[in-house]
């Protein structure tokens, strides 16, 4: 993946691919924040396992068998502006995309790096008809051992979707066992606890969260294999009941920020 942009600040560095506007790697304070699989595909147009893929205009499997997580992560985006610590990339509808999702749109993602890794996503309806979409920033975090990690911030006010059944959820999410949980309404900040480190996932306008780690089952996934303990996916977006509908000329804007820090005693 040579077609990449390097972001550098006083606090760290990040590498962004023009394919998918995907942050592939990032470190802040000398510590890796994101995980990129050593087995990740380097073939153009193929999904890259790791970093922060952009899932759009749908999240997960499509009922009609179209590519999972949409097409934005597999297409070449165009750089709009670039600075040492910030880049803005855009994707607009094309014949290839309209074959999968027949709408005129403009998608823009601004990525900046300081004490945090920050994302601002905007979607504009350029069509003559309303359209609906869902999306997620599918963050893969580098951890010491996923089996000993915990996610906090999802308890009490959220619901956990298991298959087609939505059930209440209370308390921290433990990752000792495989998990694939979609929280359609999860507006608050989330905390991924990894030993003495805390990764905070915050933002505005992204009402949903996803926690995904298939555990040892990932050994059978070609681009994960034996590396399944090295990451946790904790994602933000708008999914399910939080899907977005835009009128013609309408615009949706949302943001996510990621920060890694030492946990406070007690």
C-alpha positions in Angstrom: 0.0 0.0 0.0 2.3 2.7 -1.3 -0.5 5.3 -2.0 -0.6 6.6 1.6 -0.5 9.9 3.4 1.6 10.3 6.5 0.2 12.5 9.3 2.8 13.8 11.9 2.2 15.9 15.0 4.1 16.6 18.2 2.1 13.8 19.7 2.5 11.0 17.2 2.0 9.8 13.7 -0.6 8.1 11.5 -0.7 6.6 8.0 -3.8 7.0 5.8 -4.6 5.1 2.7 -6.3 6.9 -0.2 -8.2 3.6 -0.7 -11.2 3.9 1.6 -9.8 7.0 3.4 -8.7 4.4 5.8 -6.3 5.2 8.7 -4.1 2.1 8.6 -1.8 2.8 11.6 -1.6 5.3 14.3 0.5 5.8 17.4 0.2 8.5 20.1 2.8 9.1 22.8 5.0 6.4 21.3 2.3 3.7 21.8 0.4 2.0 19.0 -3.3 3.0 19.1 -4.6 1.0 16.1 -3.9 -2.6 14.9 -3.1 -3.5 11.3 -3.1 -7.2 10.6 0.3 -8.6 9.5 -1.7 -10.7 7.1 -3.8 -7.7 5.7 -4.4 -7.6 1.9 -2.3 -5.2 -0.1 -4.3 -5.7 -3.3 -6.1 -2.6 -4.7 -9.9 -2.7 -4.3 -9.8 -5.4 -1.6 -10.7 -4.7 2.1 -7.8 -4.1 4.4 -8.0 -5.8 7.8 -7.1 -3.2 10.5 -6.9 0.5 11.2 -10.2 2.3 10.8 -12.2 1.2 7.7 -15.2 3.3 6.6 -18.3 1.2 6.3 -20.8 3.0 4.0 -23.6 3.2 2.8 -24.6 0.1 4.8 -23.1 -1.7 7.8 -22.7 -5.5 8.0 -24.3 -8.0 5.6 -26.6 -6.7 2.9 -30.0 -8.5 2.6 -29.5 -8.8 -1.2 -26.1 -10.3 -0.9 -24.1 -7.2 -1.9 -20.6 -6.7 -0.4 -20.6 -6.5 3.4 -20.1 -3.1 4.9 -20.8 -1.2 1.6 -18.3 -0.1 -1.0 -16.6 3.1 0.4 -13.8 1.2 2.0 -12.8 -0.4 -1.4 -12.8 2.7 -3.6 -10.1 5.4 -4.2 -10.9 8.7 -2.5 -9.7 12.1 -3.6 -7.5 14.3 -1.4 -9.2 17.7 -0.9 -6.7 19.4 1.5 -3.6 18.1 3.2 -1.4 19.5 6.0 1.2 17.9 8.2 -1.3 16.8 10.9 -4.6 16.8 8.9 -6.1 15.5 5.7 -9.5 15.8 4.1 -10.6 13.1 1.6 -13.8 12.8 -0.4 -15.7 10.2 -2.3 -18.5 10.9 -4.8 -21.0 8.6 -6.5 -19.7 6.9 -9.6 -21.0 4.3 -12.1 -19.4 1.6 -10.1 -21.0 2.7 -6.9 -24.4 3.4 -8.4 -24.5 -0.2 -9.6 -24.7 -1.1 -5.9 -26.4 1.9 -4.4 -28.3 4.1 -7.0 -28.0 7.5 -5.3 -26.0 10.7 -6.0 -24.0 11.7 -2.9 -20.8 13.2 -1.6 -18.9 11.7 1.3 -16.1 13.6 3.1 -13.8 12.5 5.9 -11.5 14.9 7.7 -8.8 13.1 9.8 -6.5 15.1 12.2 -3.9 14.1 14.7 -2.9 15.9 17.9 -3.3 14.4 21.4 -6.2 12.5 19.8 -6.9 10.9 16.5 -10.0 12.7 15.3 -12.5 12.1 12.5 -15.3 14.3 11.1 -17.6 12.6 8.6 -20.1 14.4 6.4 -22.6 12.9 3.9 -24.4 15.2 1.4 -27.5 14.2 -0.7 -26.9 15.3 -4.2 -29.8 13.3 -5.5 -33.4 14.5 -6.4 -34.9 12.0 -4.0 -34.4 11.2 -0.3 -32.1 8.3 0.6 -31.3 6.4 3.8 -27.9 4.9 4.9 -26.1 3.4 7.8 -22.4 3.6 8.5 -19.6 2.9 11.0 -16.0 3.8 11.6 -14.8 0.2 12.1 -11.8 0.8 14.5 -9.4 -2.0 15.3 -7.5 -1.2 18.5 -4.1 -2.7 19.3 -4.3 -4.4 22.7 -2.1 -6.6 24.8 -4.5 -9.5 24.9 -8.2 -9.1 23.8 -9.3 -11.9 26.3 -8.4 -9.6 29.2 -10.0 -6.4 27.9 -13.2 -4.8 29.0 -15.5 -2.2 27.4 -17.3 0.3 29.7 -19.8 3.0 28.9 -22.5 0.8 27.4 -24.4 -0.2 30.5 -27.8 0.9 31.8 -29.2 2.9 29.0 -28.5 0.7 26.0 -29.9 -2.3 24.3 -27.8 -5.2 22.8 -28.9 -6.8 19.5 -28.3 -10.6 19.3 -29.4 -11.9 15.9 -32.9 -10.6 15.4 -33.6 -10.2 19.1 -33.0 -7.0 21.0 -32.3 -7.5 24.7 -31.4 -5.1 27.5 -27.8 -4.9 28.5 -26.3 -3.8 31.9 -22.8 -3.6 33.1 -19.4 -3.7 31.4 -18.8 -5.8 28.3 -16.2 -8.5 29.0 -14.2 -9.8 26.1 -13.0 -13.1 27.5 -15.4 -14.8 25.1 -16.2 -14.2 21.4 -18.5 -11.2 20.9 -20.4 -9.6 18.0 -22.8 -7.0 19.6 -24.5 -4.1 17.9 -25.7 -1.3 20.2 -28.0 0.7 18.0 -28.3 3.5 20.5 -25.1 4.2 22.4 -24.6 8.0 22.5 -22.0 8.3 25.3 -18.2 8.0 25.4 -16.9 4.5 25.6 -13.8 3.2 27.4 -11.7 0.2 26.3 -9.7 -1.0 29.3 -6.4 -2.9 28.4 -4.4 -3.4 31.6 -3.2 0.0 32.8 -4.2 1.7 29.6 -7.6 3.2 28.7 -8.6 3.9 25.2 -11.5 6.5 25.0 -13.8 6.5 22.0 -15.9 9.7 22.0 -17.7 11.9 19.5 -20.9 13.5 18.5 -23.7 12.5 16.1 -22.8 8.8 16.1 -25.5 7.1 18.1 -24.5 3.5 17.7 -21.6 1.3 18.8 -20.3 -2.1 17.9 -18.1 -4.5 19.9 -16.6 -7.3 17.8 -14.0 -9.9 18.4 -14.5 -13.5 17.2 -11.9 -14.9 19.6 -10.2 -18.1 18.5 -12.8 -18.5 15.7 -10.7 -15.8 13.9 -7.9 -18.4 13.4 -10.0 -19.5 10.4 -10.1 -16.0 8.9 -7.3 -15.7 6.4 -6.2 -12.2 7.2 -6.4 -12.6 11.0 -5.2 -16.2 11.7 -3.0 -16.5 14.8 -3.1 -12.8 15.6 -6.7 -12.9 17.0 -5.7 -11.8 20.5 -3.9 -8.6 19.3 -7.0 -6.4 18.7 -10.5 -5.4 19.7 -13.0 -3.7 17.4 -14.9 -1.0 19.1 -16.8 1.1 16.5 -19.0 4.1 16.3 -21.6 5.1 13.7 -25.3 5.1 13.0 -26.8 1.6 12.5 -30.3 0.0 12.6 -32.8 2.3 14.3 -30.1 5.1 14.2 -29.8 4.9 10.3 -29.9 8.4 8.7 -32.4 9.6 6.1 -31.4 12.7 4.1 -33.7 14.9 1.9 -32.3 16.3 -1.3 -29.5 18.8 -0.5 -29.5 17.6 3.1 -26.2 17.0 4.9 -25.3 14.8 7.9 -22.2 15.6 10.0 -20.8 13.5 12.8 -17.5 13.0 14.6 -15.4 10.5 16.5 -12.2 10.9 18.5 -9.8 8.3 19.9 -7.5 8.9 22.8 -5.1 6.5 24.7 -4.1 7.3 28.3 -3.0 5.7 31.5 -5.8 4.7 33.8 -6.3 6.7 37.0 -5.7 4.7 40.3 -8.9 3.8 42.1 
